[in-house]
Amino acid sequence: MTVALQLAMLAGLLGLAVAVLRHTADPIHPAVLLAGLWSLVLGLYLLAPHALQAIGIATVLLVTAGSAAFVLGALAVGQSPQTATRARFTTTAMRPALFWLAVLGLPLYAMKAFELAESAAFTESMLINLRIALTGERDDVQTYGVLGYLVQVSFASTLVELAASRRRGFEARGWISLLVSLVYALLATGRTFVFVLIIGLVFVAVVQGRIARRHLIWAAVISLGVLFFGLGVLFNKIGEDSPNINALGALDALGLYLLGSLAALDQALAADMSLAWGLNSLRSFFAVLHSLGADVTVVSLVKEYVYVPEPTNVYTVFLPYVEDFGPAGAVLCMALLGWGHARLYCAAKSLDPRFVILHALAVYALLMQFFQDQYFSLFTFWAVFVALVFPCFRPLHATRPGRSGPPPRPSLQAS
């Protein structure tokens, strides 16, 4: 009976994804992306063979209800009219400033990386030692300190260069900025940083018409697959020394990466919990208050490990909202997130390059919902991007495109 109910809810979620796609006729609308994402993840968990523990009806119901709430919140915004006012933009002195700050800061960042790797010299690989130092796997956690902000500076520079380019792809400075950003991402050691950069660039290109939408899915699958397997082997996160064992380990790791958080959420929902009323979802705000001297509780970003049966400490996007407000409150939060995503998407469709970039970054948080919350838990991370991106562009004047045909790409003039 339980299995039949789970499959019925999965079928409902798949039907919702198809209905939303037909309604919006837009494959990159946030509601379509969200419904498609959870249909895929839940479908794989319920139908594909894997070694993870079975999940209960409460978990499937939460995912289905949360996804439906997100879709309803997004659709409540409506479609942006074709006659919306579109502004022309020019870049400011902030654009080259970000570029040169990222380039000139890279040697300092690299020197700090070698210093951190030497402090955790447990292996012969500099990158693996660096990863150990940054994660605290065998000792205390170490950080780049204030140099860590150079990653966001570099990523912001690369996204601005693409959004401001008058070519189909990067201009010369943009290619240099991309290369610098990839080095920063490599030295940051986490897949998260690479995913932020790649997903951000892809969706900037798609919204601005630089990439055909029909090519988006294949480009995403190939790129993220190569990144997952390549970085996993590089940082020794999967497999052993043999290439064949590496490949098998990578497949197991990919399964845990995609589905393990859903199994962990199931265990969390089965346990008794007292509502924290914002301590988890608003952690970044409390952390800022604490740094200013306020006597407030700041919960840890790192959750406890559970065995599913493999160890994992990520619990999907739902856990912090369930811990704070209960399952019903988490569903309401998903509706608000859907509304916020759709508002940002409408602003991006006006081809304002600032909102095109911020929407592309928000898509990263949306696509990582299956893994863990990347919204308020990374609030200061996103706030830095807003502070870096907005000053790079200045509106000139507004125009009104005709009703027929797609809107032209915004005219961008270099300062």
C-alpha positions in Angstrom: 0.0 0.0 0.0 2.8 2.4 0.9 4.7 1.7 -2.3 1.5 2.3 -4.3 0.9 5.6 -2.6 4.6 6.7 -3.2 4.3 5.8 -6.9 1.0 7.6 -7.2 2.6 10.8 -5.7 5.5 10.4 -8.1 3.1 10.1 -11.0 1.4 13.2 -9.8 4.7 15.1 -9.6 5.6 14.0 -13.2 2.2 15.1 -14.3 2.7 18.5 -12.6 6.0 18.9 -14.4 4.5 18.2 -17.8 1.5 20.5 -17.1 3.7 23.4 -16.0 5.9 23.0 -19.1 2.8 23.1 -21.3 1.4 26.1 -19.5 4.6 28.2 -19.6 6.0 26.8 -22.8 9.4 27.7 -21.2 11.8 24.8 -20.3 13.9 27.1 -18.1 11.1 28.6 -16.1 11.9 28.0 -12.4 8.6 26.0 -11.9 9.6 23.7 -14.8 13.1 23.2 -13.5 12.0 22.5 -10.0 9.2 20.0 -10.9 11.6 18.3 -13.4 14.4 18.1 -10.8 12.3 16.5 -8.1 10.5 14.2 -10.5 14.0 12.9 -11.6 15.4 12.5 -8.1 12.3 10.9 -6.6 11.8 8.7 -9.7 15.4 7.4 -9.4 15.0 6.7 -5.7 11.8 4.8 -6.0 12.4 3.0 -9.3 16.2 2.6 -9.9 18.3 -0.1 -8.2 20.5 1.2 -5.4 21.8 0.2 -1.9 20.2 3.1 0.0 17.5 2.5 2.6 13.8 2.8 1.6 12.1 6.1 2.4 8.8 6.5 4.1 5.5 8.0 2.9 6.1 11.1 4.9 9.3 12.0 3.0 7.6 11.4 -0.4 4.6 13.5 0.7 6.9 16.4 1.9 8.8 16.4 -1.4 5.7 16.3 -3.5 3.8 18.9 -1.5 6.9 21.1 -1.3 7.4 20.9 -5.1 3.7 21.7 -5.7 3.9 24.7 -3.4 7.0 26.0 -5.2 5.3 25.6 -8.5 2.2 27.4 -7.3 4.3 30.2 -5.8 6.2 30.6 -9.1 3.1 30.6 -11.2 1.4 33.2 -9.0 3.9 35.7 -10.4 2.6 35.3 -13.9 4.4 35.8 -17.2 6.3 39.0 -17.9 4.6 41.0 -20.8 6.4 41.2 -24.1 6.0 44.9 -24.1 7.9 45.4 -20.9 10.3 48.3 -20.9 13.9 47.2 -21.7 16.8 49.4 -20.8 20.2 49.7 -22.5 23.2 49.3 -20.2 26.8 50.3 -20.1 29.5 48.9 -17.9 31.2 50.9 -15.3 34.8 51.1 -13.9 33.8 48.3 -11.5 34.0 45.8 -14.4 37.8 46.1 -15.0 38.4 46.6 -11.3 36.9 43.1 -10.6 39.0 41.6 -13.4 42.3 43.0 -12.2 41.6 42.3 -8.5 41.0 38.7 -9.4 44.1 38.4 -11.6 46.4 40.2 -9.2 45.0 38.3 -6.2 45.6 34.9 -7.7 49.3 34.6 -6.7 48.4 35.5 -3.1 45.6 32.9 -3.2 47.9 30.3 -4.7 50.6 31.0 -2.1 48.0 30.5 0.7 46.9 27.3 -0.9 50.4 25.9 -0.8 50.8 27.0 2.8 47.5 25.2 3.7 48.5 22.1 1.8 51.9 21.9 3.6 50.2 22.2 7.0 48.2 19.0 6.2 50.9 17.0 4.4 49.3 13.6 4.8 49.6 12.5 1.2 51.8 13.1 -1.8 49.1 15.1 -3.6 49.1 18.9 -3.0 45.4 19.1 -3.9 44.4 16.3 -1.6 46.3 17.8 1.3 44.7 21.1 0.6 41.3 19.5 0.7 42.1 17.9 4.0 43.2 21.2 5.5 40.1 23.0 4.3 37.6 20.4 5.5 39.4 19.5 8.7 39.2 15.8 8.0 42.3 15.0 10.1 42.9 18.2 12.0 41.3 21.5 12.7 39.5 23.3 9.9 41.7 25.9 8.2 40.5 28.7 5.8 41.8 31.2 3.3 40.7 34.0 5.5 39.9 37.2 3.8 41.5 35.9 0.6 38.6 33.5 0.3 36.5 36.4 -1.0 38.7 36.5 -4.2 36.7 33.4 -5.4 33.5 35.5 -5.5 35.4 38.4 -7.0 36.7 36.2 -9.8 33.4 34.5 -10.4 31.5 37.8 -10.5 34.1 39.1 -13.0 33.6 36.2 -15.3 29.8 36.4 -15.2 30.0 40.1 -15.8 32.3 39.6 -18.8 29.9 37.2 -20.4 26.8 39.2 -19.7 28.5 42.3 -21.1 30.1 40.7 -24.1 29.0 42.0 -27.5 30.0 38.7 -29.1 28.2 35.4 -28.9 30.7 34.2 -26.4 33.5 35.8 -24.3 35.6 38.6 -25.5 39.4 38.3 -24.9 39.3 39.6 -21.4 36.4 37.2 -20.6 38.5 34.1 -21.6 41.3 35.2 -19.3 38.8 35.8 -16.5 37.3 32.3 -17.1 40.7 30.7 -16.8 41.5 32.6 -13.6 38.1 31.6 -12.2 38.7 27.9 -12.9 42.1 28.1 -11.1 40.3 29.7 -8.1 37.7 27.0 -8.2 40.3 24.2 -8.3 42.2 25.6 -5.4 38.9 26.0 -3.4 38.7 22.2 -3.9 35.0 21.8 -3.6 32.7 20.7 -6.5 30.3 23.4 -5.3 32.4 26.2 -6.5 32.8 24.7 -10.0 29.0 24.1 -10.1 28.3 27.7 -9.2 30.5 29.0 -12.0 29.4 26.6 -14.7 25.7 26.8 -13.9 25.9 30.5 -13.6 27.6 30.9 -17.0 25.2 28.4 -18.8 22.1 30.2 -17.6 23.5 33.7 -18.4 24.1 32.4 -21.9 20.7 30.8 -22.2 18.7 33.8 -21.0 20.7 36.2 -23.3 20.2 33.8 -26.2 23.8 32.9 -26.6 23.0 29.2 -26.3 20.0 27.5 -27.9 17.7 26.1 -25.3 17.4 22.8 -27.1 21.1 22.2 -26.4 20.9 23.0 -22.7 20.1 19.6 -21.3 22.9 17.7 -23.2 25.4 20.4 -22.4 24.5 20.3 -18.7 24.5 16.5 -18.4 27.9 16.2 -20.2 29.5 19.1 -18.4 28.4 18.2 -14.9 29.1 14.5 -15.4 32.7 15.3 -16.5 33.1 17.7 -13.6 31.7 15.3 -11.0 33.9 12.3 -12.1 37.0 14.4 -12.9 37.0 16.4 -9.7 36.1 13.3 -7.6 39.2 11.5 -8.9 41.4 14.5 -8.7 40.6 15.1 -5.0 40.5 11.4 -4.2 36.9 11.6 -3.1 36.0 8.4 -5.0 37.6 5.1 -5.9 41.1 3.7 -5.4 44.2 3.6 -7.6 42.8 1.4 -10.3 40.9 3.1 -13.1 38.3 0.4 -13.1 37.8 0.7 -9.3 37.7 4.5 -9.8 34.9 4.2 -12.3 32.9 1.9 -10.0 33.6 4.1 -7.0 32.5 7.2 -9.0 29.2 5.5 -9.9 28.6 4.7 -6.2 29.6 8.2 -5.2 27.2 9.7 -7.8 24.4 7.6 -6.5 25.1 8.8 -2.9 25.4 12.4 -4.1 22.1 12.3 -6.0 20.0 10.2 -3.6 21.8 10.0 -0.2 20.4 13.3 1.1 16.8 12.1 0.5 17.5 9.0 2.6 19.1 11.2 5.3 16.0 13.5 5.3 13.9 10.4 5.8 15.8 9.6 9.0 15.6 13.1 10.2 11.8 13.2 9.7 11.4 10.0 11.7 13.3 11.4 14.7 11.8 13.6 17.4 12.7 17.3 16.9 11.7 20.6 18.6 11.0 23.5 16.4 13.9 26.0 16.3 11.9 28.9 14.9 14.5 30.3 12.5 17.8 29.3 14.1 18.6 27.1 11.1 17.1 28.9 8.1 18.2 32.3 9.3 21.6 31.2 10.6 23.5 33.7 8.5 21.7 36.6 10.1 22.5 35.3 13.6 26.1 34.7 12.6 26.4 38.4 11.6 24.8 39.5 14.9 27.2 37.2 16.8 30.2 38.7 15.0 29.0 42.1 16.1 29.0 41.0 19.7 25.3 40.0 20.2 24.6 37.1 22.6 22.8 34.8 20.1 22.9 31.2 19.2 24.6 30.3 15.9 24.0 26.7 14.8 26.6 24.8 12.9 26.4 24.6 9.1 27.9 21.1 9.3 25.2 18.6 10.2 25.8 15.3 12.0 26.5 12.2 9.8 23.9 9.5 9.4 24.2 6.1 7.7 22.0 5.4 4.8 23.9 2.9 4.9 26.8 5.0 3.7 27.7 8.1 5.8 26.3 11.4 4.7 25.6 14.7 6.4 23.4 16.5 3.8 19.6 16.4 4.0 18.1 18.2 1.0 16.7 21.7 1.0 13.8 20.8 3.3 15.6 20.0 6.6 16.4 23.5 7.9 12.8 24.7 7.2 11.3 21.5 8.8 13.6 22.0 11.8 12.5 25.6 12.2 8.8 25.5 11.2 7.7 21.9 10.9 6.6 20.1 7.6 3.7 22.5 7.0 6.0 25.5 7.5 8.6 24.0 5.1 5.9 23.7 2.4 5.0 27.4 2.9 8.7 28.3 2.7 8.9 26.4 -0.7 6.0 28.5 -2.0 7.8 31.7 -1.0 11.0 30.4 -2.7 9.0 29.7 -5.8 7.6 33.2 -5.8 11.1 34.7 -5.3 12.6 32.6 -8.1 9.8 33.6 -10.6 10.1 37.3 -9.7 13.9 37.2 -10.3 13.3 35.3 -13.6 10.9 37.9 -14.8 13.5 40.6 -14.1 16.1 38.6 -15.9 13.8 38.2 -19.0 13.9 42.0 -19.3 17.6 41.4 -20.2 18.8 43.6 -17.4 22.3 42.1 -17.1 22.4 42.5 -13.3 19.3 40.3 -12.9 20.4 37.9 -15.6 23.5 37.1 -13.5 21.6 37.0 -10.2 18.9 34.7 -11.7 21.6 32.4 -13.1 23.2 32.1 -9.6 19.8 31.5 -8.1 19.3 28.6 -10.6 22.3 26.9 -8.9 20.5 27.0 -5.6 17.4 25.6 -7.2 19.2 22.7 -8.9 21.0 21.9 -5.6 17.7 21.5 -3.7 18.1 17.7 -3.9 21.4 18.0 -2.0 21.1 20.7 0.7 19.8 24.2 1.3 21.8 26.7 -0.7 19.6 29.7 -0.1 19.7 31.2 3.4 22.6 28.9 4.6 24.7 30.8 2.0 23.0 34.1 2.4 26.3 36.1 2.9 27.8 34.3 -0.1 24.9 35.6 -2.3 25.0 39.0 -0.7 28.6 39.5 -1.8 27.7 38.7 -5.4 24.9 41.3 -5.3 27.4 43.9 -4.0 29.9 43.0 -6.7 27.6 42.6 -9.7 25.2 45.6 -9.4 27.8 48.3 -9.5 29.2 46.9 -12.8 26.3 48.1 -14.9 24.6 51.4 -15.3 21.3 51.9 -17.2 21.3 54.4 -20.1 17.7 54.7 -21.3 14.6 52.5 -21.9 13.1 51.2 -25.1 10.0 49.3 -25.9 10.4 46.3 -28.3 7.6 45.4 -30.6 5.2 42.5 -29.9 6.5 40.3 -32.7 9.6 38.2 -32.4 12.0 37.7 -29.5 13.4 40.8 -27.8 16.9 41.9 -28.9 19.9 41.3 -26.8 20.5 44.5 -24.7 23.0 46.9 -26.1 26.0 47.0 -23.9 28.7 49.6 -24.2 32.1 49.2 -22.6 33.2 52.0 -20.3 
